[in-house]
Amino acid sequence: MAADTGEEQEELKRLGLSRIDLLYVDLYPLEKAIKDTKNTRVEVTAHTDVGGIALLHSAAKGRRIVVSHPKDRETVISWLREGKPNEEEFVTELVARAEAVVADYVLRSARYQSAGHYDGVVLSHVCECVYGENGGQAPAALLSRGTHDPLALDAFVRVGGMLPSYNNYADIDRLLQTMTHVAAAFGVNLTPVLPEVSLNKRPYIALAGKHGNVCGASVGYDAEHVLKCALEGDLRAVFGGVIMTNFPIDSSHADILLSHKMRAGQRLLDVVVAPSFDQIALETLGARKGSKCRLLANAALAHLDEKSLDASLRYRYVRGGFLRQPNYTFVPDMGSKECEHAGDASIVQIHDMLLAWAIGSTSNSNTITIVRDRMLLGNGVGQQDRVGACELALKRAHDAGHSTIGASAYSDSFFPFIDGPMTLANAGIRAIFATSGSVRDGEVRELCERRGVVLYRMKDAVARGFFGH
């Protein structure tokens, strides 16, 4: 099906064949065959389409009406019934999509046959960003792998405000990592504080982020209280930040976001992300003069649980190539044999350590995270040493006006010396969740026991939460 020439037309006529104007191909389900671990290499190879790929590629080269995806069937039928408007542009889009389908299919086969030695990805354009991380980095855009993941960024719908920026999308992705880990942690370990709260009821979660790290967070069973606590975590940092919730935003929530604890004026927010917004909330958050607040909705946020973690491989650009690694999908079970502890934590302390873990393990390491009553007090991120992270977390908590007496802390790796836990104990921390693996693990345990600090630990090789280097 190459481009038509006079010679080809004569050959078709001589053979009594008609010109093929439209081609539709359903390829063998290769990805399904690959994911089925029971299949052998021979069985996967048998499910690898060859003829279909050749037909699609040939039809694309010949600029036929080529349907390479089931979702295009009705679109093409409607287009034909309408008399083929904008034919050049429409066919070009179909041709390009067919080539992309072929490329992605062949890449999947290459990845499987080489056990990952050869890799690649085909992306489709979702939307433009005004610029990248900085004004001079343009053009920039959000691209999609077409995974059909309900929590993929291309599934978030802008319902108000400006188009999200490159940095907005980066922040949303980071908060989504934290949000899903909070939901997973409470899904695995959930024991309600209040006896009347059903075990089957998902807790409300609210996060506030700034520059890729959580600066406010809360978990509970009263949405308004949770939202207020997330803002109060660091009223200074949240200004101009990003808010994400797993519950719909109504008019009362919108008022809280703009006015809670504000001495004068209204709070500036860059992005608010939620399962949905009611009409009054949309008008309240977006109607302010000069408002640039982006409002994004995704109904899947209301249904997060331990199965919501992103299990796809993660890639990071480095000069000349990419780094590739599995995603961070670990979730601690505080009641498991793998979790050894000195002292017994209360239910509230367990919840606090879980929230601190979900925040700290998805923040820039080294990180120490401090939580009390399921509310973030201070997140000490991105430090070169662990005691410095302790000091920063305490400073952020105290600068925000919080008392750290009776709070719980999380460390994203083990304490190499006793100075870190001593700093926390001196500030009133009464429970710590960390990893083990230091030659001074015994000294750390002895210090915590002496100072009345409950210590929960899991092996560093299993539970270490370094993130965001």
NORJO-V14699 format. One record per backbone hydrogen bond with DSSP energy under -0.5 kcal/mol. NH is the residue of the N-H (numbers start at 1). CO is the residue of the C=O. E is the energy in kcal/mol with one decimal. If there is no record, write none. Layout:
NH&CO&E / NH&CO&E
This chain:
9&5&-2.3 / 10&6&-2.1 / 11&7&-2.0 / 12&8&-2.5 / 13&9&-2.1 / 14&10&-2.5 / 15&11&-2.1 / 16&12&-0.8 / 16&13&-0.5 / 17&12&-2.6 / 21&19&-0.7 / 23&65&-2.5 / 25&67&-1.7 / 27&25&-0.6 / 30&28&-2.3 / 33&29&-1.7 / 34&30&-2.5 / 35&31&-2.4 / 36&32&-1.2 / 37&35&-1.1 / 39&36&-2.0 / 44&40&-2.5 / 45&41&-2.7 / 46&42&-2.0 / 47&43&-1.1 / 47&44&-0.6 / 48&45&-1.7 / 49&47&-0.7 / 54&50&-2.3 / 55&51&-2.5 / 56&52&-2.5 / 57&53&-2.5 / 58&54&-2.3 / 59&55&-2.7 / 60&56&-2.4 / 61&57&-2.2 / 62&58&-2.3 / 63&60&-1.3 / 64&59&-2.5 / 65&21&-2.4 / 66&64&-1.2 / 67&23&-3.4 / 67&65&-0.5 / 68&66&-0.7 / 72&69&-2.1 / 73&70&-1.6 / 75&71&-0.5 / 76&72&-2.6 / 77&73&-2.4 / 78&74&-2.6 / 79&75&-2.2 / 80&76&-2.5 / 81&77&-2.2 / 82&78&-1.6 / 83&80&-1.4 / 84&79&-2.5 / 87&84&-0.7 / 90&86&-2.6 / 91&87&-2.9 / 92&88&-1.9 / 93&89&-1.8 / 94&90&-1.9 / 95&91&-2.8 / 96&92&-2.6 / 97&93&-2.3 / 98&94&-2.3 / 99&95&-2.2 / 100&96&-2.1 / 101&97&-2.6 / 102&98&-2.4 / 103&99&-2.6 / 104&100&-2.6 / 105&101&-2.2 / 106&102&-2.6 / 107&103&-2.2 / 108&104&-2.1 / 109&105&-1.8 / 110&106&-2.6 / 111&107&-2.9 / 112&108&-2.2 / 113&109&-3.1 / 114&110&-1.9 / 115&112&-1.4 / 116&111&-2.5 / 117&114&-1.4 / 123&121&-0.5 / 124&144&-2.7 / 126&142&-2.8 / 127&142&-1.3 / 129&140&-2.7 / 132&134&-0.7 / 132&137&-3.1 / 137&134&-2.0 / 138&136&-1.4 / 140&129&-0.9 / 142&127&-2.5 / 143&141&-0.5 / 144&124&-3.1 / 152&149&-1.9 / 155&152&-2.4 / 156&153&-1.4 / 157&155&-0.6 / 157&297&-2.8 / 159&157&-0.6 / 159&295&-2.7 / 160&295&-1.2 / 166&131&-0.9 / 169&165&-2.2 / 170&166&-2.0 / 171&167&-2.5 / 172&168&-2.7 / 173&169&-2.4 / 174&170&-1.9 / 175&171&-2.8 / 176&172&-2.4 / 177&173&-1.7 / 178&174&-1.9 / 179&175&-3.4 / 180&176&-2.4 / 181&177&-1.6 / 182&178&-2.5 / 183&179&-2.3 / 184&180&-2.2 / 185&181&-2.5 / 186&182&-2.4 / 187&183&-1.8 / 188&184&-2.4 / 189&185&-2.0 / 190&186&-1.3 / 197&194&-1.8 / 201&198&-1.3 / 202&200&-0.5 / 204&220&-3.2 / 206&218&-2.1 / 207&244&-2.9 / 208&216&-3.3 / 209&242&-2.9 / 210&213&-2.6 / 213&210&-1.5 / 215&208&-2.8 / 216&208&-1.7 / 218&206&-1.9 / 219&374&-1.8 / 220&204&-1.9 / 226&222&-2.6 / 227&223&-2.4 / 228&224&-2.3 / 229&225&-2.5 / 230&226&-2.1 / 231&227&-1.8 / 232&228&-2.5 / 233&229&-1.1 / 234&231&-0.8 / 238&234&-2.4 / 239&235&-0.5 / 239&236&-0.5 / 240&268&-4.1 / 241&238&-2.6 / 241&268&-0.5 / 242&209&-2.4 / 243&271&-2.5 / 244&207&-2.4 / 245&273&-2.1 / 246&205&-1.7 / 249&276&-2.7 / 250&248&-0.6 / 254&250&-2.3 / 255&251&-2.0 / 256&252&-1.8 / 257&253&-2.6 / 258&254&-1.8 / 259&255&-2.5 / 260&256&-2.0 / 262&259&-2.3 / 263&261&-0.6 / 267&258&-3.3 / 269&267&-0.5 / 270&241&-2.5 / 271&241&-1.3 / 272&294&-2.5 / 273&243&-2.8 / 274&296&-2.0 / 278&249&-2.1 / 282&278&-2.3 / 283&279&-2.3 / 284&280&-2.8 / 285&281&-2.8 / 286&282&-1.8 / 287&283&-1.6 / 291&288&-2.2 / 294&270&-2.7 / 295&160&-2.8 / 296&272&-2.4 / 296&294&-0.5 / 297&157&-2.7 / 298&274&-1.7 / 301&298&-1.9 / 302&299&-1.6 / 303&300&-1.7 / 304&301&-0.8 / 308&305&-2.0 / 311&309&-0.7 / 314&325&-2.9 / 316&323&-2.2 / 318&321&-2.5 / 321&318&-2.9 / 323&316&-2.9 / 325&314&-2.1 / 329&327&-1.0 / 334&332&-0.7 / 336&333&-2.0 / 339&336&-1.2 / 340&338&-0.9 / 340&457&-1.9 / 342&455&-2.6 / 343&341&-0.7 / 345&343&-0.5 / 350&346&-2.5 / 351&347&-2.5 / 352&348&-2.5 / 353&349&-2.8 / 354&350&-2.3 / 355&351&-2.5 / 356&352&-2.6 / 357&353&-2.5 / 358&354&-2.6 / 359&355&-2.0 / 360&356&-3.1 / 361&357&-2.9 / 362&359&-1.0 / 363&360&-1.2 / 365&467&-2.3 / 368&380&-1.7 / 369&410&-2.2 / 370&378&-2.9 / 371&408&-2.8 / 372&375&-2.3 / 375&372&-0.6 / 376&217&-2.6 / 377&370&-3.0 / 378&370&-1.6 / 380&368&-3.0 / 380&378&-0.5 / 381&379&-1.0 / 382&364&-2.9 / 383&366&-1.7 / 389&385&-1.4 / 390&386&-2.0 / 391&387&-2.4 / 392&388&-2.3 / 393&389&-2.5 / 394&390&-2.3 / 395&391&-2.3 / 396&392&-2.7 / 397&393&-2.0 / 398&394&-2.9 / 399&395&-3.2 / 400&396&-1.4 / 401&398&-1.6 / 402&397&-2.4 / 406&428&-3.0 / 407&404&-1.9 / 408&371&-3.3 / 409&431&-2.6 / 410&369&-2.2 / 411&433&-2.2 / 412&367&-1.7 / 416&414&-0.7 / 420&417&-0.5 / 422&418&-2.2 / 423&419&-2.1 / 424&420&-1.9 / 425&421&-2.8 / 426&422&-2.7 / 427&423&-0.8 / 427&424&-0.6 / 428&425&-1.8 / 429&424&-2.2 / 430&407&-2.9 / 431&407&-0.9 / 432&454&-2.7 / 433&409&-2.6 / 434&432&-0.5 / 434&456&-2.4 / 436&458&-2.1 / 441&438&-1.6 / 444&440&-2.3 / 445&441&-2.3 / 446&442&-2.5 / 447&443&-2.4 / 448&444&-2.2 / 449&445&-2.6 / 450&446&-2.3 / 451&447&-2.2 / 452&448&-0.5 / 452&449&-0.7 / 453&448&-3.1 / 454&430&-2.3 / 454&452&-0.6 / 455&342&-2.0 / 456&432&-3.0 / 456&454&-0.5 / 457&340&-2.9 / 458&434&-1.2 / 460&436&-2.6 / 462&459&-1.4 / 463&459&-2.8 / 464&460&-1.8 / 465&412&-2.1
